[in-house]
């Protein structure tokens, strides 16, 4: 599914045939693994993880800071305690 989703995205953005995108996406991974070995794979996974964590932190902070429902840590605490009282976890 991940490969099909990635190929659908590439196909929509570039107009490439989806089957060609499915075949070309793993080719890039094979190329950098052949040239860099397992070290290249680990470095690439690390870089992607760091980028995703940064994006999640930015989106989370911007939602918290700009939302009219979640304006401050105190409001978040009030909402959490209200939900905990309404449906306690046993």
OpenMM code with the backbone's topology and positions (N, CA, C; nanometers):
from openmm import Vec3, app, unit

residues = "UNK UNK UNK UNK UNK UNK UNK UNK UNK UNK UNK UNK UNK UNK UNK UNK UNK UNK UNK UNK UNK UNK UNK UNK UNK UNK UNK UNK UNK UNK UNK UNK UNK UNK UNK UNK UNK UNK UNK UNK UNK UNK UNK UNK UNK UNK UNK UNK UNK UNK UNK UNK UNK UNK UNK UNK UNK UNK UNK UNK UNK UNK UNK UNK UNK UNK UNK UNK UNK UNK UNK UNK UNK UNK UNK UNK UNK UNK UNK UNK UNK UNK UNK UNK UNK UNK UNK UNK UNK UNK".split()
positions = [
    Vec3(0.0813, -0.1190, 0.0000),
    Vec3(0.0000, 0.0000, 0.0000),
    Vec3(0.0860, 0.1258, 0.0000),
    Vec3(0.1960, 0.1219, 0.0734),
    Vec3(0.2818, 0.2395, 0.0793),
    Vec3(0.3408, 0.2702, -0.0581),
    Vec3(0.3817, 0.1678, -0.1274),
    Vec3(0.4380, 0.1875, -0.2610),
    Vec3(0.3314, 0.2352, -0.3590),
    Vec3(0.2109, 0.1803, -0.3480),
    Vec3(0.1024, 0.2222, -0.4372),
    Vec3(0.0618, 0.3669, -0.4090),
    Vec3(0.0589, 0.4055, -0.2816),
    Vec3(0.0257, 0.5440, -0.2479),
    Vec3(0.1316, 0.6410, -0.2954),
    Vec3(0.2569, 0.6039, -0.2763),
    Vec3(0.3661, 0.6892, -0.3234),
    Vec3(0.3669, 0.7019, -0.4743),
    Vec3(0.3405, 0.5913, -0.5426),
    Vec3(0.3380, 0.5975, -0.6887),
    Vec3(0.2185, 0.6771, -0.7387),
    Vec3(0.1050, 0.6693, -0.6693),
    Vec3(-0.0115, 0.7491, -0.7091),
    Vec3(0.0179, 0.8977, -0.6936),
    Vec3(0.0892, 0.9330, -0.5873),
    Vec3(0.1262, 1.0732, -0.5664),
    Vec3(0.2198, 1.1210, -0.6763),
    Vec3(0.3225, 1.0419, -0.7051),
    Vec3(0.4169, 1.0789, -0.8111),
    Vec3(0.3449, 1.0870, -0.9455),
    Vec3(0.2554, 0.9928, -0.9717),
    Vec3(0.1821, 0.9928, -1.0987),
    Vec3(0.0932, 1.1162, -1.1111),
    Vec3(0.0265, 1.1550, -1.0030),
    Vec3(-0.0591, 1.2738, -1.0079),
    Vec3(0.0216, 1.4019, -1.0236),
    Vec3(0.1360, 1.4088, -0.9569),
    Vec3(0.2160, 1.5314, -0.9627),
    Vec3(0.2898, 1.5481, -1.0949),
    Vec3(0.3298, 1.4366, -1.1554),
    Vec3(0.4126, 1.4460, -1.2756),
    Vec3(0.3430, 1.4020, -1.4032),
    Vec3(0.2297, 1.3331, -1.3922),
    Vec3(0.1634, 1.2806, -1.5104),
    Vec3(0.2213, 1.1478, -1.5568),
    Vec3(0.3117, 1.0913, -1.4777),
    Vec3(0.3742, 0.9638, -1.5109),
    Vec3(0.2714, 0.8512, -1.4950),
    Vec3(0.2871, 0.7450, -1.5717),
    Vec3(0.1994, 0.6287, -1.5581),
    Vec3(0.2228, 0.5657, -1.4203),
    Vec3(0.1165, 0.5262, -1.3479),
    Vec3(0.1330, 0.4713, -1.2122),
    Vec3(0.2218, 0.3476, -1.2055),
    Vec3(0.2158, 0.2609, -1.3061),
    Vec3(0.3003, 0.1405, -1.3050),
    Vec3(0.4473, 0.1788, -1.3174),
    Vec3(0.4766, 0.2784, -1.3998),
    Vec3(0.6150, 0.3252, -1.4123),
    Vec3(0.6630, 0.3840, -1.2805),
    Vec3(0.5757, 0.4554, -1.2114),
    Vec3(0.6136, 0.5123, -1.0820),
    Vec3(0.6380, 0.4024, -0.9793),
    Vec3(0.5551, 0.2967, -0.9831),
    Vec3(0.5748, 0.1840, -0.8908),
    Vec3(0.7102, 0.1184, -0.9153),
    Vec3(0.7520, 0.1104, -1.0405),
    Vec3(0.8801, 0.0475, -1.0719),
    Vec3(0.9986, 0.1397, -1.0442),
    Vec3(0.9809, 0.2706, -1.0571),
    Vec3(1.0925, 0.3634, -1.0400),
    Vec3(1.1196, 0.4001, -0.8939),
    Vec3(1.0185, 0.3995, -0.8089),
    Vec3(1.0419, 0.4356, -0.6687),
    Vec3(1.1412, 0.3417, -0.5991),
    Vec3(1.1264, 0.2092, -0.6096),
    Vec3(1.2261, 0.1223, -0.5462),
    Vec3(1.3630, 0.1312, -0.6123),
    Vec3(1.3671, 0.1717, -0.7379),
    Vec3(1.4949, 0.1841, -0.8076),
    Vec3(1.5845, 0.2874, -0.7394),
    Vec3(1.5267, 0.3970, -0.6944),
    Vec3(1.6044, 0.4975, -0.6215),
    Vec3(1.6632, 0.4419, -0.4936),
    Vec3(1.5856, 0.3614, -0.4229),
    Vec3(1.6346, 0.2995, -0.2993),
    Vec3(1.7483, 0.2031, -0.3303),
    Vec3(1.7332, 0.1253, -0.4352),
    Vec3(1.8381, 0.0302, -0.4738),
    Vec3(1.9665, 0.1037, -0.5096),
    Vec3(1.9555, 0.2150, -0.5810),
    Vec3(2.0743, 0.2897, -0.6234),
    Vec3(2.1509, 0.3434, -0.5033),
    Vec3(2.0817, 0.4115, -0.4088),
    Vec3(2.1589, 0.4668, -0.2977),
    Vec3(2.2045, 0.3587, -0.2012),
    Vec3(2.1377, 0.2434, -0.1977),
    Vec3(2.1861, 0.1336, -0.1145),
    Vec3(2.3093, 0.0697, -0.1774),
    Vec3(2.3110, 0.0565, -0.3098),
    Vec3(2.4284, 0.0001, -0.3763),
    Vec3(2.5510, 0.0888, -0.3586),
    Vec3(2.5330, 0.2194, -0.3708),
    Vec3(2.6472, 0.3097, -0.3595),
    Vec3(2.6876, 0.3353, -0.2148),
    Vec3(2.5920, 0.3411, -0.1250),
    Vec3(2.6242, 0.3751, 0.0128),
    Vec3(2.6137, 0.2602, 0.1103),
    Vec3(2.5563, 0.1491, 0.0681),
    Vec3(2.5418, 0.0337, 0.1547),
    Vec3(2.4374, 0.0556, 0.2624),
    Vec3(2.4477, -0.0247, 0.3654),
    Vec3(2.3508, -0.0187, 0.4743),
    Vec3(2.3622, 0.1137, 0.5502),
    Vec3(2.4818, 0.1729, 0.5485),
    Vec3(2.5001, 0.3028, 0.6139),
    Vec3(2.4113, 0.4089, 0.5484),
    Vec3(2.4025, 0.4071, 0.4166),
    Vec3(2.3168, 0.5030, 0.3461),
    Vec3(2.1707, 0.4815, 0.3827),
    Vec3(2.1309, 0.3561, 0.3970),
    Vec3(1.9929, 0.3271, 0.4353),
    Vec3(1.9631, 0.3804, 0.5741),
    Vec3(2.0530, 0.3575, 0.6688),
    Vec3(2.0318, 0.4069, 0.8050),
    Vec3(2.0308, 0.5593, 0.8098),
    Vec3(2.1220, 0.6228, 0.7376),
    Vec3(2.1255, 0.7692, 0.7364),
    Vec3(1.9992, 0.8281, 0.6742),
    Vec3(1.9507, 0.7656, 0.5686),
    Vec3(1.8282, 0.8134, 0.5053),
    Vec3(1.7086, 0.7965, 0.5983),
    Vec3(1.6984, 0.6818, 0.6642),
    Vec3(1.5894, 0.6607, 0.7601),
    Vec3(1.5970, 0.7612, 0.8745),
    Vec3(1.7166, 0.7874, 0.9226),
    Vec3(1.7351, 0.8847, 1.0306),
    Vec3(1.6926, 1.0244, 0.9857),
    Vec3(1.7345, 1.0625, 0.8660),
    Vec3(1.6995, 1.1959, 0.8152),
    Vec3(1.5486, 1.2100, 0.7980),
    Vec3(1.4839, 1.1073, 0.7442),
    Vec3(1.3383, 1.1133, 0.7279),
    Vec3(1.2679, 1.1216, 0.8630),
    Vec3(1.3170, 1.0485, 0.9612),
    Vec3(1.2568, 1.0526, 1.0941),
    Vec3(1.2703, 1.1906, 1.1556),
    Vec3(1.3871, 1.2505, 1.1444),
    Vec3(1.4079, 1.3851, 1.1992),
    Vec3(1.3155, 1.4857, 1.1313),
    Vec3(1.3037, 1.4773, 1.0004),
    Vec3(1.2156, 1.5697, 0.9275),
    Vec3(1.0709, 1.5515, 0.9720),
    Vec3(1.0249, 1.4273, 0.9854),
    Vec3(0.8871, 1.4033, 1.0285),
    Vec3(0.8618, 1.4537, 1.1698),
    Vec3(0.9561, 1.4333, 1.2606),
    Vec3(0.9389, 1.4823, 1.3976),
    Vec3(0.9317, 1.6342, 1.3993),
    Vec3(1.0158, 1.7001, 1.3212),
    Vec3(1.0119, 1.8469, 1.3145),
    Vec3(0.8778, 1.8946, 1.2595),
    Vec3(0.8275, 1.8292, 1.1556),
    Vec3(0.6979, 1.8676, 1.0987),
    Vec3(0.5863, 1.8472, 1.1999),
    Vec3(0.5878, 1.7358, 1.2718),
    Vec3(0.4848, 1.7098, 1.3726),
    Vec3(0.4899, 1.8142, 1.4828),
    Vec3(0.6089, 1.8500, 1.5280),
    Vec3(0.6223, 1.9520, 1.6330),
    Vec3(0.5717, 2.0869, 1.5833),
    Vec3(0.6069, 2.1243, 1.4615),
    Vec3(0.5617, 2.2534, 1.4069),
    Vec3(0.4100, 2.2563, 1.3940),
    Vec3(0.3506, 2.1512, 1.3374),
    Vec3(0.2051, 2.1483, 1.3228),
    Vec3(0.1357, 2.1462, 1.4585),
    Vec3(0.1890, 2.0687, 1.5512),
    Vec3(0.1286, 2.0644, 1.6845),
    Vec3(0.1346, 2.1988, 1.7538),
    Vec3(0.2496, 2.2635, 1.7478),
    Vec3(0.2631, 2.3940, 1.8126),
    Vec3(0.1766, 2.4990, 1.7449),
    Vec3(0.1739, 2.4990, 1.6117),
    Vec3(0.0929, 2.6002, 1.5424),
    Vec3(-0.0559, 2.5788, 1.5683),
    Vec3(-0.0989, 2.4541, 1.5788),
    Vec3(-0.2390, 2.4277, 1.6120),
    Vec3(-0.2699, 2.4746, 1.7528),
    Vec3(-0.1805, 2.4474, 1.8442),
    Vec3(-0.2018, 2.4853, 1.9837),
    Vec3(-0.1984, 2.6371, 1.9998),
    Vec3(-0.1076, 2.7021, 1.9312),
    Vec3(-0.0898, 2.8464, 1.9493),
    Vec3(-0.1939, 2.9288, 1.8744),
    Vec3(-0.2466, 2.8776, 1.7638),
    Vec3(-0.3384, 2.9585, 1.6836),
    Vec3(-0.4838, 2.9163, 1.6954),
    Vec3(-0.5109, 2.8079, 1.7638),
    Vec3(-0.6485, 2.7615, 1.7766),
    Vec3(-0.7239, 2.8455, 1.8783),
    Vec3(-0.8472, 2.8822, 1.8454),
    Vec3(-0.9268, 2.9584, 1.9410),
    Vec3(-0.9817, 2.8678, 2.0509),
    Vec3(-0.9813, 2.7361, 2.0290),
    Vec3(-1.0268, 2.6423, 2.1316),
    Vec3(-0.9139, 2.6039, 2.2269),
    Vec3(-0.7904, 2.5993, 2.1774),
    Vec3(-0.6749, 2.5588, 2.2584),
    Vec3(-0.5767, 2.6743, 2.2677),
    Vec3(-0.6126, 2.7781, 2.3356),
    Vec3(-0.5309, 2.8983, 2.3368),
    Vec3(-0.4140, 2.8964, 2.4319),
    Vec3(-0.4186, 2.8124, 2.5361),
    Vec3(-0.3117, 2.8130, 2.6354),
    Vec3(-0.3031, 2.6758, 2.7014),
    Vec3(-0.1934, 2.6489, 2.7724),
    Vec3(-0.1829, 2.5206, 2.8429),
    Vec3(-0.2938, 2.5014, 2.9464),
    Vec3(-0.3381, 2.6106, 3.0088),
    Vec3(-0.4459, 2.6008, 3.1073),
    Vec3(-0.5758, 2.5537, 3.0457),
    Vec3(-0.6063, 2.6023, 2.9262),
    Vec3(-0.7284, 2.5603, 2.8569),
    Vec3(-0.7185, 2.4130, 2.8182),
    Vec3(-0.6021, 2.3712, 2.7720),
    Vec3(-0.5814, 2.2304, 2.7369),
    Vec3(-0.6007, 2.1433, 2.8605),
    Vec3(-0.5462, 2.1853, 2.9736),
    Vec3(-0.5610, 2.1097, 3.0984),
    Vec3(-0.7077, 2.1002, 3.1386),
    Vec3(-0.7808, 2.2089, 3.1263),
    Vec3(-0.9231, 2.2077, 3.1604),
    Vec3(-1.0008, 2.1105, 3.0718),
    Vec3(-0.9706, 2.1101, 2.9433),
    Vec3(-1.0390, 2.0194, 2.8505),
    Vec3(-1.0058, 1.8743, 2.8833),
    Vec3(-0.8793, 1.8469, 2.9127),
    Vec3(-0.8381, 1.7095, 2.9438),
    Vec3(-0.9045, 1.6612, 3.0716),
    Vec3(-0.9069, 1.7435, 3.1749),
    Vec3(-0.9698, 1.7018, 3.3010),
    Vec3(-1.1207, 1.6850, 3.2847),
    Vec3(-1.1840, 1.7682, 3.2034),
    Vec3(-1.3276, 1.7552, 3.1788),
    Vec3(-1.3581, 1.6223, 3.1094),
    Vec3(-1.2788, 1.5879, 3.0097),
    Vec3(-1.2981, 1.4610, 2.9390),
    Vec3(-1.2705, 1.3435, 3.0319),
    Vec3(-1.1696, 1.3545, 3.1170),
    Vec3(-1.1371, 1.2471, 3.2106),
    Vec3(-1.2493, 1.2256, 3.3112),
    Vec3(-1.3151, 1.3325, 3.3530),
    Vec3(-1.4271, 1.3186, 3.4459),
    Vec3(-1.5493, 1.2574, 3.3779),
    Vec3(-1.5715, 1.2926, 3.2519),
    Vec3(-1.6881, 1.2418, 3.1801),
    Vec3(-1.6750, 1.0946, 3.1425),
    Vec3(-1.5560, 1.0520, 3.1085),
    Vec3(-1.5354, 0.9111, 3.0713),
    Vec3(-1.4050, 0.8619, 3.1326),
    Vec3(-1.4094, 0.8227, 3.2601),
    Vec3(-1.2861, 0.7785, 3.3270),
    Vec3(-1.2365, 0.6443, 3.2724),
    Vec3(-1.1069, 0.6273, 3.2772),
    Vec3(-1.0431, 0.5033, 3.2340),
    Vec3(-1.0231, 0.4165, 3.3565),
    Vec3(-1.0707, 0.2938, 3.3476),
    Vec3(-1.0589, 0.2040, 3.4637),
    Vec3(-0.9435, 0.1099, 3.4490),
] * unit.nanometer
topology = app.Topology()
chain = topology.addChain("A")
for resn in residues:
    res = topology.addResidue(resn, chain)
    for name in ("N", "CA", "C"):
        topology.addAtom(name, app.Element.getBySymbol(name[0]), res)
